[in-house]
């Protein structure tokens, strides 16, 4: 199911994930980007969970919705929620297995970052959907969430150290996954957005465009 994490403080927000997509036959690919940015709209977002179903690329659809210029973030999330409720419900009914879709969206509003959380399981959104946070906050989703306990708070709240720290945590989740479910892997995609809306991106802890 992958692993992602978002950490919000008074100065910046940082978000990141691995890049492995797993399939029902236990095969996988490591080049599925799961963290995205839109510099014009001052948005970064990340997801874990159902990616493709019946040859429908849910993430391509979601990215197009997020990138719309004429809607606010709540309207966009409401549309995404409806789509992914439908898709996860279909998956659950057809496969009789739990399926999740978790999404964190960071946006900049009047030079203040906020995080919205959308969580869906088997066609139902839970009580955390579309929450908006204006104070220090962090959350992870996916599997091997125990690595969150190893975050160095001093490093993750320092804009110079945070990308390397989140990269370390994502790779800890990858290492834990190797000997277990093998669902986390690939590269660590990370985005850091300052309160002025400036976004810097990193791959495996090093500054890089994506």
C-alpha positions as CSV (number, residue, x, y, z in Angstrom):
1,X,0.0,0.0,0.0
2,X,3.0,2.3,0.2
3,X,3.9,4.9,2.8
4,X,3.5,8.7,2.9
5,X,3.9,11.4,5.5
6,X,3.1,15.0,6.0
7,X,4.5,17.4,8.6
8,X,3.2,20.9,9.1
9,X,4.7,23.6,11.3
10,X,4.5,27.4,11.5
11,X,7.2,27.9,8.9
12,X,6.7,25.2,6.3
13,X,5.0,22.0,5.3
14,X,6.8,18.9,4.0
15,X,5.2,15.9,2.4
16,X,6.6,12.8,0.7
17,X,6.1,9.1,-0.3
18,X,7.7,6.2,-1.9
19,X,7.1,5.3,-5.6
20,X,6.1,1.6,-5.7
21,X,2.8,0.5,-7.3
22,X,1.7,-3.0,-6.5
23,X,-0.6,-5.3,-8.5
24,X,-2.9,-8.1,-7.6
25,X,-0.5,-10.8,-8.9
26,X,2.1,-9.5,-6.4
27,X,4.2,-7.9,-9.1
28,X,5.1,-4.2,-8.8
29,X,6.8,-1.3,-10.5
30,X,8.9,1.3,-8.8
31,X,8.3,4.4,-11.0
32,X,4.8,5.3,-9.9
33,X,5.0,8.9,-8.6
34,X,2.7,9.5,-5.6
35,X,3.7,13.0,-4.5
36,X,2.9,15.9,-6.8
37,X,3.1,19.7,-6.8
38,X,1.5,22.6,-8.6
39,X,3.6,25.7,-8.1
40,X,1.0,28.1,-9.7
41,X,-1.7,27.0,-7.3
42,X,0.7,26.5,-4.4
43,X,-0.4,23.0,-3.7
44,X,1.5,19.8,-2.9
45,X,-0.2,16.4,-2.4
46,X,0.4,12.8,-1.8
47,X,-1.5,9.5,-1.7
48,X,-1.4,5.9,-0.7
49,X,-3.8,3.1,-1.7
50,X,-5.8,2.2,-4.8
51,X,-4.1,3.6,-7.9
52,X,-5.4,1.8,-11.0
53,X,-8.6,-0.3,-11.2
54,X,-10.1,-1.8,-14.4
55,X,-7.5,0.0,-16.4
56,X,-8.6,3.4,-15.0
57,X,-5.7,5.5,-13.7
58,X,-7.3,7.1,-10.7
59,X,-4.3,9.3,-10.1
60,X,-4.2,10.8,-13.5
61,X,-7.9,11.8,-13.0
62,X,-7.2,13.2,-9.5
63,X,-4.2,15.2,-10.7
64,X,-6.4,16.8,-13.4
65,X,-8.9,17.7,-10.7
66,X,-6.3,19.2,-8.4
67,X,-4.8,21.2,-11.2
68,X,-8.1,22.9,-12.1
69,X,-8.0,26.7,-11.7
70,X,-11.6,27.5,-11.2
71,X,-12.4,25.5,-8.0
72,X,-11.3,25.8,-4.4
73,X,-9.6,22.9,-2.6
74,X,-12.8,21.7,-0.7
75,X,-14.7,21.5,-4.0
76,X,-11.9,19.5,-5.6
77,X,-11.7,17.1,-2.6
78,X,-15.4,16.6,-2.7
79,X,-15.2,15.5,-6.3
80,X,-12.2,13.2,-5.5
81,X,-14.0,11.8,-2.5
82,X,-17.0,10.8,-4.7
83,X,-14.8,9.2,-7.3
84,X,-12.7,7.2,-4.9
85,X,-15.6,6.2,-2.8
86,X,-17.1,4.6,-5.9
87,X,-13.8,3.0,-7.0
88,X,-12.9,1.5,-3.6
89,X,-16.4,0.2,-3.1
90,X,-16.3,-1.5,-6.5
91,X,-12.9,-3.0,-5.7
92,X,-14.1,-4.3,-2.3
93,X,-17.3,-5.8,-3.7
94,X,-15.4,-7.6,-6.5
95,X,-12.4,-8.8,-4.6
96,X,-13.8,-9.2,-1.0
97,X,-10.7,-7.5,0.3
98,X,-10.2,-4.3,2.2
99,X,-9.0,-1.4,0.0
100,X,-7.9,2.0,1.1
101,X,-7.3,5.4,-0.4
102,X,-5.6,8.1,1.7
103,X,-4.7,11.5,0.4
104,X,-3.0,14.5,2.0
105,X,-3.2,17.9,0.4
106,X,-1.1,20.9,1.4
107,X,-2.2,24.3,0.2
108,X,-1.1,27.8,0.8
109,X,-3.8,30.3,1.8
110,X,-2.8,34.0,2.4
111,X,0.8,33.0,3.2
112,X,-0.2,30.3,5.7
113,X,0.0,26.6,4.9
114,X,-2.8,24.2,5.7
115,X,-3.3,20.4,5.3
116,X,-6.4,18.6,4.2
117,X,-6.8,14.9,4.9
118,X,-9.1,12.5,2.9
119,X,-9.3,8.9,4.1
120,X,-11.4,6.3,2.4
121,X,-11.9,2.5,3.1
122,X,-14.1,0.2,1.0
123,X,-16.3,3.1,-0.4
124,X,-16.7,4.9,2.9
125,X,-15.0,8.1,4.0
126,X,-14.1,8.3,7.6
127,X,-14.3,11.3,10.0
128,X,-11.0,12.7,9.1
129,X,-12.0,13.7,5.6
130,X,-11.3,17.2,4.5
131,X,-9.9,18.3,7.9
132,X,-8.0,21.6,7.8
133,X,-5.0,22.2,10.1
134,X,-3.4,25.6,10.9
135,X,-1.2,24.4,13.7
136,X,1.7,22.0,14.1
137,X,0.5,18.6,12.8
138,X,1.8,15.4,11.3
139,X,0.3,12.2,10.0
140,X,1.4,9.2,8.0
141,X,-0.6,6.6,6.0
142,X,-0.1,3.3,4.3
143,X,1.8,0.5,6.0
144,X,4.8,0.3,8.4
145,X,3.6,3.4,10.2
146,X,5.7,2.4,13.2
147,X,8.7,4.2,11.5
148,X,7.0,7.5,12.3
149,X,8.1,7.0,15.9
150,X,11.7,7.4,14.7
151,X,11.3,10.9,13.3
152,X,13.8,13.4,14.8
153,X,11.5,16.3,15.7
154,X,14.4,18.8,15.6
155,X,15.4,17.8,12.1
156,X,11.9,17.5,10.6
157,X,11.1,21.1,11.8
158,X,14.3,22.6,10.3
159,X,13.8,23.4,6.6
160,X,17.4,22.6,5.8
161,X,17.3,19.2,7.5
162,X,13.7,18.2,6.9
163,X,14.1,16.8,3.4
164,X,16.9,14.4,4.4
165,X,15.0,13.5,7.6
166,X,11.8,12.6,5.7
167,X,13.9,10.7,3.1
168,X,15.4,8.7,6.0
169,X,12.0,7.8,7.4
170,X,10.6,6.8,4.0
171,X,13.6,4.5,3.4
172,X,13.2,3.0,6.9
173,X,9.7,2.1,5.8
174,X,11.1,0.6,2.6
175,X,13.6,-1.5,4.6
176,X,10.8,-2.7,6.9
177,X,8.7,-3.6,3.9
178,X,11.4,-5.8,2.3
179,X,11.0,-8.5,4.8
180,X,7.2,-8.2,5.1
181,X,4.7,-7.1,2.6
182,X,7.2,-5.7,0.0
183,X,4.7,-2.9,-0.9
184,X,7.0,0.0,-0.3
185,X,9.9,0.8,-2.6
186,X,11.3,2.8,-5.5
187,X,12.4,6.4,-4.7
188,X,11.4,8.9,-2.1
189,X,9.6,11.9,-3.6
190,X,9.4,14.9,-1.3
191,X,8.1,18.4,-1.5
192,X,8.6,21.3,0.9
193,X,6.4,24.4,0.8
194,X,7.3,27.5,2.7
195,X,4.7,29.9,4.0
196,X,5.2,32.2,1.0
197,X,4.1,29.3,-1.2
198,X,7.5,28.6,-2.6
199,X,7.9,24.9,-3.3
200,X,11.2,22.9,-3.5
201,X,11.2,19.2,-4.5
202,X,13.6,16.4,-3.7
203,X,14.2,12.8,-4.8
204,X,15.9,10.6,-2.3
205,X,16.8,13.6,-0.2
206,X,18.5,15.6,-2.9
207,X,17.0,18.6,-4.6
208,X,15.5,17.6,-7.9
209,X,12.6,18.6,-10.1
210,X,9.5,16.4,-10.6
